[in-house]
């Protein structure tokens, strides 16, 4: 076994690899850019080497710098994680030429499977089910339109070297194909250095299900069940689970055997994933691609199989045989993973950057709750890399238990300083279609066509929020009553009668402090709220009428913001007199910003597609912003005329910075 390995990656996956290496007694070397000087993976590793400036093309994508770090530290092998150089066959070949082991497949397998066009042809030769489409290189947007029309809409435009939702568009018309081709080639060129794209038929009502395979250098290949990855937003996975609630044993076996056949066709060794699209009505499945690396969602497979996939990759790379056969693999229970990202649901999930003022993940419990992360409280979320903060993984004996545990864990996950998608994840855990298991890749777009706002999500028990809000306020007043320096005989004595203002509706309550909590009387019923909570704590944990409760609490001005199961509610607790006065106060009218195109995120302005005086129709492209390796096209909401350009291509933009003024 190796004595020292280098991890050619960053963030949570670098920390994940370090954890297993440490368990196996293997020393680790971290590499980092200038932006990651204080990163968690740098702190966890035994050694660390700086490899360049913040942009990944000047650091994490520099093969020469990774090789130099290996030679400097004496690392015998390199684990690439995922993303960056993980599927770069040239990187793999150069490592091998230098006598350094690549912890992954060999270059020939990577070349065959990493190229989506070549892999599809190989899959067809291996008699693996494939989607109808055009697999040759497409020269330009006009040719793309002709091909798409020939296949029949809708079609999917995909970068040959793509992955992670980058370089991928679905088109329903010639116009969308033309625009999608341009965006895909630009994203592919920027992210992968390869701008080739291909087109294939888009399967409607599809399920995205992938098979985990594992092979060694002795010709043994097994599959480790499947992962359901159909909950996606903009083709990027949001929630993954294993097994799939959709597959039956017969389909699972057929998909697994085809995945193994494909892996054997390229003499695959190491962990890899064969992705399929499965028809939601007939369960027919078609090969999408093979990812020749570890997947982001690998922990759910680890939970249900009991295997450490990173450990298996290390053992295979060291020349060991698999210690088990297909018959030895048993799937136990149900696992789910939520990707916790720095993105703002109120701004259509655009990236959010900044400092993690508070980062308090749920407590990890052996076998039930796991948090894979590369950040810490006080750390910085950078604009240069993917927006992932952490992966929250749970396991249960059944799917129902896994969902319940995920709900509780999301309630306990506190992040402040940057926006996150935790509320959205919690809402999905409440969604009836998700709970039923009867969903496809279109669920998020169909359920949230106008985007997601947790304030618009009705809580199934608003009385709980009213009772807890009143109890919190009563405890707050108790604290104020104990402040030193009050005039004798004029000490502050809080009353017990209040009005809770929720959604502009007044709810009279009586909140009486008792041992261990507060009794809240509302609408004729008394609610026993018990908690050791102290003002300033982010989590309110305790019981309500004897039943466990957990919700997040944040003071926003004079209001209490409560977060529970995806619902965000702002409560104002007042005396009856103050509530009467508050009802008479006029509401502020926000300024009209409809004449401006505002940057919805921090990023680099790469293109402005209009000029002063130009008439623009609704839906036409206005500008392009690049952030966190994604190209975001801003389009006109309505017909207008351009008055001024307020920013220039190449300029770094802040959130809400004006780009264009209209008249």
C-alpha positions in Angstrom: 0.0 0.0 0.0 1.1 3.6 -0.6 2.9 5.5 2.1 2.0 9.0 0.8 -0.5 10.3 -1.7 -1.3 13.7 -3.1 -4.9 14.9 -3.5 -5.2 17.0 -6.7 -8.3 18.7 -5.6 -9.9 21.0 -3.0 -12.9 21.4 -0.8 -15.0 18.6 0.6 -13.7 15.9 -1.7 -10.1 16.6 -0.7 -11.1 16.4 3.0 -13.1 13.2 2.3 -10.0 11.5 0.7 -7.8 12.6 3.6 -10.2 11.0 6.1 -9.9 7.6 4.5 -6.2 7.9 3.9 -5.7 8.7 7.5 -7.8 5.6 8.5 -5.5 3.5 6.3 -2.3 5.0 7.7 -1.4 6.8 4.5 0.2 10.3 4.7 -1.5 13.0 2.6 -0.4 16.0 0.6 -2.8 18.8 -0.2 -2.4 21.3 -3.0 -4.0 24.8 -2.8 -4.3 28.0 -4.7 -3.8 31.5 -3.2 -7.5 31.7 -2.5 -7.4 28.4 -0.5 -4.4 29.3 1.8 -6.6 28.9 4.9 -8.8 26.1 3.5 -9.9 23.1 5.6 -8.2 20.5 3.4 -4.9 22.4 3.7 -5.2 22.2 7.5 -6.2 18.5 7.6 -3.4 17.2 5.3 0.0 16.2 6.6 1.7 18.5 4.0 0.5 21.3 1.7 1.9 22.9 -1.5 0.8 26.1 -3.1 0.3 25.7 -6.8 -0.7 29.1 -8.0 -3.3 32.0 -8.2 -7.0 31.6 -7.5 -8.3 30.9 -11.0 -8.4 27.1 -11.5 -6.8 27.3 -14.9 -3.7 28.8 -13.2 -3.6 26.3 -10.3 -5.8 23.2 -10.0 -5.8 22.6 -13.7 -2.0 22.9 -14.1 -0.6 19.4 -14.7 3.0 20.7 -14.4 2.4 22.2 -11.0 0.7 19.0 -9.7 3.7 16.9 -10.9 6.1 19.3 -9.3 4.3 19.0 -6.0 4.5 15.2 -6.2 8.2 15.3 -6.8 8.7 17.9 -4.1 6.9 15.9 -1.5 7.6 12.3 -2.6 4.0 11.4 -3.2 3.7 7.9 -4.7 0.2 8.4 -6.1 -2.4 11.0 -6.8 -6.1 10.9 -6.1 -7.9 13.4 -8.4 -11.2 13.7 -6.6 -13.8 14.9 -9.1 -13.9 17.8 -11.4 -10.6 19.6 -12.3 -8.2 17.0 -13.7 -10.1 13.9 -12.6 -11.1 12.8 -16.1 -8.1 14.2 -18.0 -6.3 11.3 -19.7 -3.2 13.5 -20.4 -2.8 14.1 -16.7 -3.1 10.4 -16.0 -0.5 9.6 -18.7 2.0 12.2 -17.5 1.7 10.8 -13.9 2.4 7.3 -15.1 5.3 8.5 -17.2 6.8 10.0 -14.1 6.3 6.8 -12.1 3.4 8.2 -10.1 0.2 6.1 -9.7 -3.0 7.7 -10.8 -5.8 6.5 -8.4 -8.4 6.0 -11.0 -8.8 4.2 -14.4 -6.0 3.9 -17.0 -5.7 6.5 -19.7 -7.2 4.3 -22.5 -10.4 3.8 -20.5 -10.6 7.5 -19.6 -10.2 8.5 -23.2 -12.9 6.0 -24.4 -15.4 6.9 -21.7 -14.5 10.5 -21.0 -15.4 11.5 -24.5 -19.2 11.3 -24.7 -19.2 10.8 -28.5 -16.7 8.0 -28.4 -18.3 6.4 -25.4 -21.7 6.3 -27.0 -20.2 4.6 -30.1 -18.5 2.1 -27.8 -21.7 1.5 -25.9 -23.5 0.7 -29.1 -20.8 -1.8 -30.1 -21.1 -3.4 -26.7 -24.9 -3.7 -27.2 -25.8 -1.3 -24.4 -29.1 0.6 -24.9 -28.4 4.1 -26.3 -30.5 7.2 -27.1 -31.1 8.1 -30.8 -28.9 11.1 -31.8 -26.0 12.5 -33.8 -22.7 11.5 -32.4 -20.3 13.1 -34.9 -18.7 16.5 -34.2 -21.0 19.5 -35.0 -19.2 22.3 -36.8 -21.4 25.3 -36.1 -24.8 26.5 -34.8 -26.5 26.3 -38.2 -25.5 22.7 -38.6 -26.8 22.1 -35.0 -30.2 23.5 -36.0 -30.4 21.2 -39.1 -29.4 18.1 -37.1 -31.9 18.9 -34.2 -34.7 19.4 -36.7 -33.9 16.0 -38.2 -33.9 14.2 -34.9 -37.1 16.0 -33.8 -37.6 18.3 -30.8 -37.0 18.4 -28.0 -33.3 17.6 -28.2 -30.4 17.8 -25.8 -27.2 19.6 -26.7 -24.2 18.3 -24.7 -20.5 19.0 -24.5 -18.5 16.0 -25.4 -16.1 16.5 -22.5 -18.9 17.9 -20.2 -20.0 17.0 -16.8 -21.7 18.5 -13.7 -24.4 20.2 -15.8 -21.9 22.4 -17.6 -22.1 22.5 -21.4 -25.6 21.1 -21.5 -28.9 22.6 -22.8 -32.3 21.3 -23.8 -33.8 22.9 -26.9 -37.4 22.9 -28.0 -37.0 25.1 -31.2 -34.5 26.2 -33.8 -33.9 29.4 -31.9 -33.1 27.6 -28.7 -30.8 25.2 -30.5 -28.9 28.1 -32.1 -28.4 29.8 -28.7 -27.9 26.6 -26.8 -25.1 25.5 -29.2 -23.3 28.8 -28.6 -23.6 28.6 -24.8 -22.6 25.0 -24.7 -19.5 25.5 -26.7 -18.4 28.5 -24.7 -19.0 26.7 -21.4 -17.2 23.6 -22.6 -14.2 25.6 -23.9 -13.9 27.5 -20.6 -14.5 24.5 -18.3 -12.9 21.6 -20.1 -10.7 23.1 -22.9 -12.8 21.1 -25.5 -15.7 22.9 -27.3 -17.1 19.8 -29.2 -20.8 19.2 -28.7 -23.2 16.6 -29.9 -27.0 16.3 -30.0 -29.4 13.5 -29.0 -33.1 13.0 -28.5 -34.4 14.4 -25.2 -36.4 11.7 -23.3 -39.5 13.3 -21.8 -40.5 12.5 -18.2 -37.1 11.0 -17.7 -35.5 9.5 -14.6 -31.8 9.9 -14.1 -30.5 6.7 -12.6 -26.8 5.7 -12.4 -25.0 2.5 -11.6 -21.9 2.5 -9.5 -19.2 0.1 -10.8 -16.0 -1.0 -9.3 -13.2 -2.9 -11.2 -9.7 -4.0 -10.5 -6.6 -4.6 -12.6 -7.3 -8.4 -12.6 -10.4 -8.2 -14.7 -13.0 -8.3 -12.0 -15.9 -5.8 -12.2 -19.0 -5.5 -10.0 -21.9 -3.1 -9.7 -22.9 -1.7 -6.4 -26.6 -1.0 -7.0 -28.0 2.3 -8.3 -28.5 5.9 -7.3 -31.6 7.9 -8.1 -30.4 11.3 -9.3 -33.6 12.7 -10.9 -34.1 15.7 -8.6 -32.1 18.2 -10.6 -32.2 22.0 -11.2 -30.7 23.2 -14.5 -29.4 19.7 -15.0 -27.4 19.8 -11.8 -28.2 17.2 -9.1 -29.9 18.5 -5.9 -30.9 15.3 -4.0 -29.6 11.8 -4.6 -30.8 8.6 -3.0 -30.0 4.9 -3.1 -31.6 2.7 -4.0 -34.1 4.2 -6.5 -37.8 4.2 -5.5 -38.6 3.5 -9.2 -36.6 0.4 -10.1 -37.7 -3.1 -9.6 -35.2 -6.0 -9.1 -35.4 -7.1 -12.7 -34.6 -3.6 -14.2 -31.8 -3.1 -11.5 -30.1 -6.3 -12.6 -30.4 -5.5 -16.3 -28.9 -2.1 -15.8 -26.2 -3.4 -13.6 -25.2 -6.1 -16.0 -25.0 -3.6 -18.9 -22.9 -1.3 -16.8 -20.5 -4.1 -16.0 -20.4 -5.1 -19.7 -19.5 -1.6 -20.7 -16.8 -1.3 -18.0 -15.3 -4.7 -19.1 -15.2 -3.5 -22.7 -12.7 -0.9 -21.8 -10.9 -2.9 -19.1 -12.0 -0.5 -16.5 -10.4 -0.4 -13.1 -11.2 1.8 -10.1 -14.6 3.3 -9.2 -16.7 4.6 -12.0 -20.4 5.4 -12.7 -22.5 4.5 -15.7 -25.4 6.9 -16.1 -28.7 6.0 -17.7 -31.9 7.9 -18.5 -34.9 5.8 -17.7 -38.3 6.3 -19.2 -40.8 7.3 -16.5 -43.6 5.2 -18.1 -42.1 2.1 -19.6 -38.8 1.8 -17.5 -36.8 1.5 -20.8 -33.3 2.7 -20.0 -30.7 4.3 -22.3 -27.0 4.9 -21.7 -26.0 8.5 -21.1 -22.4 8.5 -20.3 -19.7 7.0 -18.0 -18.0 9.1 -15.4 -14.5 7.7 -15.0 -14.1 9.0 -11.5 -15.7 9.2 -8.0 -19.1 10.8 -8.0 -20.2 13.6 -5.7 -23.0 11.4 -4.5 -20.9 8.3 -3.7 -21.7 8.5 0.0 -25.2 7.1 -0.5 -23.8 4.0 -2.1 -21.3 3.7 0.8 -24.2 3.8 3.3 -26.2 1.0 1.7 -23.3 -1.3 0.8 -21.1 -0.7 3.8 -18.1 -0.1 1.5 -15.6 2.8 1.6 -15.3 3.6 -2.1 -12.2 5.8 -1.6 -10.5 2.9 0.2 -11.5 0.5 -2.7 -9.9 3.0 -5.2 -6.7 3.1 -3.2 -6.5 -0.7 -3.0 -7.2 -1.2 -6.7 -4.6 1.4 -7.6 -2.1 -0.4 -5.4 -2.7 -3.6 -7.4 -5.0 -5.5 -5.0 -7.9 -7.7 -6.2 -11.4 -6.9 -5.2 -12.1 -8.8 -1.9 -15.7 -9.6 -2.8 -17.8 -10.8 -5.7 -21.2 -9.6 -7.1 -23.0 -12.2 -5.0 -21.4 -10.8 -1.8 -22.9 -7.3 -2.3 -26.1 -6.7 -0.3 -28.1 -3.4 -0.3 -29.2 -2.4 3.2 -31.6 0.3 4.1 -32.0 3.7 2.3 -29.7 6.6 2.0 -30.2 10.2 0.8 -27.8 13.1 0.1 -28.6 16.8 -0.1 -26.1 19.1 -1.7 -25.8 22.2 0.5 -24.8 25.0 -1.9 -24.0 28.7 -1.5 -26.8 30.0 -3.7 -29.7 32.3 -3.2 -33.2 30.8 -3.8 -34.7 34.3 -3.9 -32.5 35.1 -6.9 -33.3 32.0 -8.9 -30.5 30.1 -7.1 -27.7 32.3 -8.3 -24.3 31.9 -6.5 -23.7 33.6 -3.2 -20.2 34.4 -2.0 -18.8 35.8 1.2 -17.8 34.8 4.7 -19.4 32.0 6.7 -20.3 34.1 9.8 -21.9 31.0 11.3 -21.5 27.4 10.1 -23.2 24.8 12.4 -23.9 21.5 10.7 -26.1 18.9 12.4 -24.3 16.5 14.7 -23.0 13.4 13.0 -24.2 10.1 14.3 -22.7 6.8 13.5 -24.6 5.1 10.7 -27.4 7.7 10.5 -26.1 11.3 9.7 -22.9 12.3 7.9 -21.6 15.6 6.8 -18.9 15.9 4.1 -17.5 19.4 4.0 -14.5 21.5 3.1 -15.4 24.6 5.0 -15.5 26.0 8.6 -17.1 28.8 10.5 -15.3 32.1 9.5 -14.1 30.7 6.2 -14.7 32.3 2.8 -16.9 31.0 -0.1 -15.0 32.1 -3.2 -16.3 33.1 -6.6 -13.6 31.0 -8.2 -14.9 27.6 -7.5 -18.1 25.5 -7.2 -20.7 26.8 -4.7 -20.9 23.6 -2.7 -20.7 24.1 1.1 -21.3 20.6 2.2 -23.0 17.3 1.5 -25.6 16.2 4.1 -26.1 12.4 4.0 -28.5 10.3 6.1 -29.4 6.6 6.3 -32.5 4.8 7.5 -34.0 1.4 7.5 -36.6 2.6 5.0 -37.1 5.5 2.6 -39.7 7.0 5.0 -37.2 6.9 7.9 -34.4 8.4 5.7 -36.7 11.3 4.7 -37.6 11.9 8.4 -34.0 12.0 9.4 -33.1 14.3 6.5 -35.9 16.7 7.5 -34.5 16.8 11.1 -30.9 17.2 9.9 -31.8 20.1 7.6 -33.6 21.8 10.5 -30.4 21.7 12.5 -28.1 22.9 9.7 -27.3 26.6 10.4 -25.5 28.8 7.9 -25.2 32.6 8.1 -23.2 35.1 6.1 -24.0 33.6 2.7 -27.3 32.4 1.2 -27.9 28.7 1.0 -30.4 26.2 -0.5 -31.2 24.6 2.8 -34.8 25.9 2.9 -35.3 24.6 -0.6 -34.0 21.2 0.3 -36.3 21.0 3.3 -39.2 22.0 1.1 -38.4 19.2 -1.3 -38.5 16.8 1.6 -42.1 17.9 2.2 -43.1 17.7 -1.5 -45.9 15.1 -2.0 -44.4 13.9 -5.4 -41.0 13.4 -3.9 -42.4 11.6 -0.9 -44.4 9.3 -3.1 -41.3 8.5 -5.2 -43.3 9.3 -8.4 -41.2 12.0 -9.9 -38.8 12.7 -12.8 -36.1 15.3 -13.7 -38.8 17.9 -14.4 -40.2 18.0 -10.8 -38.4 21.1 -9.7 -39.2 23.1 -12.8 -42.8 22.0 -12.7 -43.3 22.5 -8.9 -41.4 25.8 -8.7 -41.9 27.5 -12.2 -41.4 31.0 -10.7 -38.5 30.0 -8.5 -38.5 29.2 -4.8 -39.3 31.5 -1.9 -39.5 29.9 1.5 -41.7 32.7 2.7 -44.3 31.6 0.1 -44.4 28.0 1.5 -47.2 27.6 4.0 -46.3 25.8 7.2 -48.6 22.8 7.9 -48.9 23.9 11.5 -48.7 27.7 11.9 -49.8 27.4 15.5 -46.4 25.8 16.2 -44.7 28.9 14.9 -47.0 31.2 16.9 -46.4 29.3 20.1 -42.7 29.1 19.7 -42.4 32.8 18.7 -44.4 33.9 21.7 -42.2 31.7 24.0 -39.0 33.1 22.5 -40.2 36.7 23.0 -41.2 36.0 26.6 -37.7 34.6 27.3 -36.2 37.7 25.6 -38.2 40.0 27.9 -37.1 38.0 30.9 -33.5 38.6 30.0 -34.1 42.3 29.6 -35.7 42.4 33.1 -32.5 41.1 34.6 -30.2 43.8 33.1 -28.2 45.6 35.8 -28.6 49.4 36.5 -32.3 49.7 36.6 -33.7 52.4 38.9 -35.0 51.0 42.2 -38.8 50.8 42.1 -38.9 51.2 38.4 -37.6 47.7 37.3 -38.8 46.4 34.0 -41.6 43.9 34.5 -42.7 42.1 31.4 -46.4 41.3 31.0 -47.9 38.1 29.6 -50.3 39.4 27.0 -49.0 39.7 23.5 -50.0 39.9 19.8 -48.1 37.7 17.4 -48.1 39.3 13.9 -47.7 36.5 11.3 -48.4 37.1 7.6 -50.0 40.5 8.5 -52.5 38.7 10.7 -52.7 39.4 14.4 -52.8 36.5 16.8 -53.5 37.4 20.5 -51.6 35.1 22.9 -50.8 34.8 26.6 -47.3 33.6 27.4 -46.6 32.6 31.0 -43.1 31.6 32.1 -43.0 28.2 34.0 -40.2 25.9 35.1 -38.2 24.9 32.0 -40.1 27.0 29.5 -43.3 28.9 28.7 -47.0 28.0 28.6 -48.6 29.8 25.6 -52.4 30.1 25.4 -53.7 30.8 21.9 -57.3 30.4 20.5 -58.4 28.8 23.7 -55.7 26.1 23.8 -52.6 26.0 25.9 -49.3 24.9 24.4 -46.5 23.7 26.7 -43.2 25.0 25.1 -40.2 23.6 26.9 -36.6 24.3 25.9 -33.2 25.3 27.6 -32.8 27.8 24.7 -30.9 31.0 25.5 -31.3 34.2 23.5 -28.6 34.4 20.8 -28.6 30.6 20.1 -29.4 29.7 16.5 -31.2 26.5 17.2 -34.4 26.3 19.3 -34.6 22.7 20.5 -37.1 21.3 22.9 -40.6 20.0 23.1 -44.1 21.3 22.3 -46.7 19.5 24.3 -44.2 16.7 24.9 -43.3 16.3 21.2 -39.7 17.1 20.1 -39.3 20.3 18.0 -36.2 21.9 16.4 -36.2 25.1 14.4 -33.7 27.8 13.6 -34.1 31.3 15.1 -32.7 34.5 13.9 -33.3 38.1 15.1 -34.1 40.3 12.1 -34.6 43.8 13.3 -37.5 43.6 15.7 -38.8 40.4 14.2 -38.0 36.7 14.9 -37.3 34.7 11.8 -38.1 31.0 12.3 -37.1 28.3 9.9 -38.7 24.9 10.1 -39.1 22.2 7.4 -38.5 24.6 4.6 -40.8 27.3 5.9 -39.4 30.7 6.7 -41.7 32.8 8.8 -41.0 36.3 10.2 -42.9 37.0 13.4 -43.3 40.3 15.2 -44.4 40.0 18.9 -46.0 43.1 20.3 -48.1 44.3 23.2 -51.7 44.9 22.3 -51.2 48.7 22.3 -48.1 48.4 20.1 -50.0 46.1 17.7 -52.8 48.6 17.3 -50.3 51.4 16.5 -48.4 49.2 14.1 -51.5 48.5 12.1 -51.9 52.2 11.5 -48.3 52.7 10.1 -47.9 53.1 6.3 -46.0 50.5 4.4 -42.9 51.5 2.5 -43.0 51.3 -1.3 -39.7 49.9 -2.7 -38.0 51.9 -5.5 -38.8 51.1 -9.1 -35.7 49.4 -10.6 -37.5 48.0 -13.7 -35.6 50.4 -15.9 -32.3 48.7 -15.1 -30.7 45.3 -15.8 -29.1 44.4 -12.5 -26.4 41.8 -12.0 -28.2 38.9 -10.1 -24.8 37.7 -8.7 -21.2 38.5 -8.3 -19.2 37.5 -11.3 -17.4 38.5 -14.5 -19.2 40.3 -17.2 -18.1 38.5 -20.4 -20.4 39.9 -23.0 -23.0 42.7 -23.6 -25.2 41.7 -26.6 -27.0 45.1 -27.1 -26.1 48.7 -27.9 -27.5 52.1 -26.9 -30.7 52.9 -28.9 -31.3 49.2 -29.8 -34.8 47.9 -29.6 -35.0 44.6 -27.7 -37.8 42.1 -27.7 -38.7 40.0 -24.6 -36.5 36.9 -24.4 -33.6 38.3 -26.3 -30.1 38.0 -24.8 -28.8 41.1 -23.1 -25.6 40.1 -21.3 -23.5 37.1 -20.1 -22.0 36.7 -16.7 -19.6 34.0 -15.7 -19.5 32.9 -12.0 -18.4 29.7 -10.4 -17.5 28.2 -13.7 -21.0 28.6 -15.1 -22.1 30.9 -18.0 -25.3 32.8 -17.1 -27.2 34.4 -19.9 -29.4 37.4 -18.9 -32.4 38.0 -21.1 -35.0 40.7 -21.5 -38.2 40.3 -19.4 -40.2 42.5 -21.8 -39.9 44.7 -24.9 -37.7 47.7 -24.3 -35.1 50.2 -25.8 -31.6 50.4 -24.5 -30.7 53.8 -23.1 -27.2 53.4 -21.6 -24.6 50.7 -21.0 -23.4 51.1 -17.4 -20.8 48.3 -17.4 -18.2 46.9 -19.8 -17.2 43.4 -20.7 -14.3 42.2 -18.5 -15.6 44.1 -15.5 -16.2 42.3 -12.2 -19.7 42.9 -11.0 -21.2 43.0 -7.6 -24.8 41.8 -6.7 -27.4 44.3 -8.0 -24.8 46.4 -9.9 -26.5 48.1 -12.8 -25.4 46.8 -16.2 -27.9 48.4 -18.6 -30.4 51.2 -18.4 -33.6 51.1 -20.5 -36.0 53.8 -21.6 
